[in-house]
Amino acid sequence: MRPHYAEYVKHAMRFYAKSRINASSEQPRFKTEADKKNWNACHTALNTYSDEEREVFVALYSDTAPLPEAITKIAKEHRMEQNHVWNMVNDLEKKVAKRRGLI
């Protein structure tokens, strides 16, 4: 069972990934203060990972498929074990949730 904050973090990370892919500047324009806080929490949490791991996360969350399907696809593309990708996702979710005060 996924933790209560997982869906919130997924939404925040998808916004972050989309903004990074479509970026014309380092930070996007935010419509709400919550969007800004979510983006900053994701950015700060992602900075604790290597460049390669950040690429995996951006690819994962920019995929519109459900998360389990996206993880399967990304694991194959990056030649990683699915369990390793799931562990990375769980770790990232905790870091973002802590930065947003969800846990």
C-alpha positions as CSV (number, residue, x, y, z in Angstrom):
1,M,0.0,0.0,0.0
2,R,1.3,3.4,-0.9
3,P,1.7,6.1,1.8
4,H,-0.8,8.9,2.1
5,Y,1.5,11.5,0.6
6,A,2.5,9.5,-2.5
7,E,-0.2,10.8,-4.8
8,Y,0.5,14.4,-3.7
9,V,4.2,14.0,-4.4
10,K,3.5,12.4,-7.7
11,H,1.4,15.4,-8.7
12,A,4.2,17.8,-7.6
13,M,6.9,15.8,-9.4
14,R,4.9,15.7,-12.6
15,F,4.6,19.4,-12.5
16,Y,8.3,19.7,-11.7
17,A,9.3,17.3,-14.5
18,K,7.1,19.1,-17.1
19,S,8.5,22.5,-16.1
20,R,12.1,21.2,-16.4
21,I,11.5,19.8,-19.9
22,N,9.7,22.9,-21.1
23,A,12.0,25.3,-19.3
24,S,13.0,28.5,-20.8
25,S,14.5,29.6,-17.5
26,E,15.8,27.9,-14.3
27,Q,12.5,28.4,-12.5
28,P,9.0,28.4,-14.1
29,R,6.3,31.0,-13.5
30,F,4.1,29.8,-10.7
31,K,0.3,30.3,-10.6
32,T,0.0,29.7,-6.9
33,E,2.2,29.7,-3.8
34,A,1.6,26.0,-3.4
35,D,3.0,25.3,-6.9
36,K,6.1,27.3,-5.9
37,K,6.5,25.4,-2.6
38,N,6.0,22.1,-4.4
39,W,8.5,22.9,-7.1
40,N,11.1,24.0,-4.5
41,A,10.6,20.9,-2.4
42,C,11.0,18.7,-5.5
43,H,14.1,20.7,-6.6
44,T,15.7,20.5,-3.2
45,A,15.0,16.8,-2.8
46,L,16.3,16.0,-6.3
47,N,19.6,17.8,-5.6
48,T,20.4,15.1,-3.1
49,Y,20.7,12.6,-6.0
50,S,23.3,12.2,-8.8
51,D,22.8,13.7,-12.3
52,E,21.9,10.2,-13.6
53,E,19.3,9.6,-10.9
54,R,17.8,13.0,-11.5
55,E,17.5,12.2,-15.2
56,V,15.7,8.9,-14.3
57,F,13.3,10.9,-12.1
58,V,12.5,13.5,-14.7
59,A,12.0,10.8,-17.3
60,L,9.8,8.8,-15.0
61,Y,7.6,11.7,-13.9
62,S,7.3,13.2,-17.4
63,D,5.8,10.0,-18.6
64,T,2.0,10.1,-18.7
65,A,1.6,6.4,-18.0
66,P,0.6,5.2,-14.6
67,L,3.5,5.1,-12.2
68,P,4.0,1.3,-12.2
69,E,4.0,1.2,-16.0
70,A,6.4,4.1,-16.2
71,I,8.7,2.5,-13.7
72,T,8.8,-0.7,-15.8
73,K,9.6,1.3,-18.9
74,I,12.3,3.5,-17.3
75,A,13.9,0.5,-15.6
76,K,14.3,-1.2,-19.0
77,E,15.5,2.0,-20.7
78,H,18.1,2.7,-18.0
79,R,19.0,-1.0,-17.5
80,M,18.1,-0.9,-13.8
81,E,16.2,-3.3,-11.6
82,Q,12.5,-2.3,-11.1
83,N,13.0,-2.8,-7.4
84,H,15.8,-0.3,-7.4
85,V,13.7,2.3,-9.2
86,W,10.8,1.7,-6.8
87,N,13.2,2.2,-3.9
88,M,14.4,5.4,-5.4
89,V,10.8,6.6,-5.9
90,N,9.9,5.7,-2.3
91,D,13.0,7.6,-1.0
92,L,12.2,10.7,-3.1
93,E,8.6,10.7,-2.0
94,K,9.7,10.8,1.6
95,K,12.2,13.6,1.0
96,V,9.6,15.7,-0.9
97,A,6.9,15.0,1.7
98,K,9.2,16.0,4.6
99,R,10.1,19.3,2.8
100,R,6.4,20.0,2.2
101,G,5.5,19.2,5.9
102,L,3.3,16.2,4.9
103,I,5.2,13.9,7.3
